[in-house]
Amino acid sequence: MAESDTAKRMKQLGIHQPDLEETFARSSGPGGQNVNKVSTAVTLRHRPSGLSVTVQDSRSQAVNRKLARQRLFDAIERVREQRRAVEIAECEKARRRKSPRPPALKRRILESKRKRAELKKQRAKIQI
């Protein structure tokens, strides 16, 4: 039996079925009697991360469940990618901070400091 796309994606992301909490509620909007009587809105929550999505796009609860899973997995992937990008940026920043300045840049900085010091010395009060 072939694995479904949802199961493959759950395995890729390291999400386990017990980590997901699914609740159903009545939708709002168009759909007539079906929407008023059947709980078609699906809220899916990933307990470890605290991420939650609510879907009420369709009149069918099964379609909404599928969409909720897809959107939750997309959200989890986005959060993980953002965290990874932040970690890379921090490592890069630390690397740049640790690397020595090129000699030419160091000379220019010291020269500008010397000029500034000369300017400040000229401000000194003249003693009579």
C-alpha positions in Angstrom: 0.0 0.0 0.0 1.4 3.4 -1.0 1.9 6.1 1.6 -0.3 9.1 1.3 1.2 12.6 0.6 0.1 13.7 4.1 1.8 10.7 5.8 5.0 11.3 3.8 5.0 15.0 4.7 4.3 14.2 8.4 7.3 11.9 8.4 9.5 14.5 6.7 8.6 17.1 9.2 8.9 14.7 12.2 5.3 15.2 13.2 3.5 12.4 15.0 -0.3 11.9 14.9 -0.7 12.2 18.7 0.8 15.7 18.5 -2.1 17.0 16.4 -5.3 18.1 18.1 -8.4 18.4 15.8 -11.6 20.2 16.7 -14.7 20.7 14.7 -17.2 23.6 14.8 -20.0 25.0 12.7 -18.9 27.1 9.8 -20.2 30.5 8.9 -20.9 32.0 5.5 -22.6 30.5 2.4 -23.7 26.8 2.4 -27.2 27.0 3.6 -28.7 24.3 5.8 -25.5 22.2 5.6 -23.4 24.9 7.2 -26.0 25.6 9.9 -26.4 22.0 11.0 -23.1 20.2 10.3 -19.8 21.0 12.0 -17.7 21.5 8.9 -15.1 24.0 10.2 -11.9 22.3 11.2 -9.3 23.7 13.7 -6.0 21.7 13.7 -3.4 22.4 16.4 0.2 21.2 16.6 0.7 20.8 20.4 4.5 21.0 20.6 4.8 24.2 18.5 1.4 25.7 19.5 0.6 26.5 15.8 -3.0 26.4 14.9 -5.0 26.7 11.7 -8.8 26.9 11.1 -10.3 26.0 7.7 -13.9 26.5 6.7 -13.4 26.9 2.9 -15.6 24.0 1.9 -19.0 22.6 2.8 -17.3 19.2 3.3 -15.6 18.4 6.6 -13.3 15.9 4.9 -12.0 18.5 2.4 -11.5 21.0 5.3 -9.6 18.4 7.3 -7.2 17.8 4.3 -6.8 21.5 3.7 -6.1 22.1 7.5 -3.4 19.5 7.5 -1.7 21.0 4.4 -1.8 24.6 5.8 -0.6 23.5 9.2 2.4 21.6 7.6 3.1 24.7 5.5 3.1 26.9 8.6 5.4 24.6 10.5 7.8 24.5 7.5 7.8 28.3 7.3 8.5 28.7 11.1 11.4 26.2 10.9 12.9 27.9 7.8 12.7 31.3 9.6 14.4 29.8 12.7 17.1 28.3 10.4 17.6 31.7 8.6 18.0 33.4 12.0 20.6 30.9 13.2 22.6 31.3 9.9 22.4 35.0 10.2 23.7 34.9 13.8 26.6 32.6 12.9 27.5 34.8 10.0 27.4 37.9 12.2 29.7 36.2 14.7 32.0 35.2 12.0 32.3 38.7 10.6 32.8 40.1 14.2 35.7 37.7 14.8 37.5 38.2 11.5 40.3 40.7 11.6 40.1 44.0 9.7 42.1 44.3 6.5 45.3 46.3 7.1 44.3 49.1 4.6 41.0 49.6 6.4 42.8 49.7 9.8 45.2 52.3 8.5 42.3 54.5 7.3 40.5 54.2 10.6 43.6 55.1 12.6 44.3 58.1 10.3 40.8 59.5 10.7 41.2 59.1 14.5 44.5 61.0 14.4 42.9 63.8 12.5 40.0 64.0 14.9 42.4 64.1 17.9 44.2 67.0 16.3 41.0 68.9 15.8 40.1 68.3 19.5 43.6 69.5 20.6 43.0 72.8 18.8 39.9 73.4 20.9 42.0 73.5 24.1 42.1 76.8 26.0 45.1 79.0 25.4 47.0 79.7 28.6 48.4 83.2 29.1 
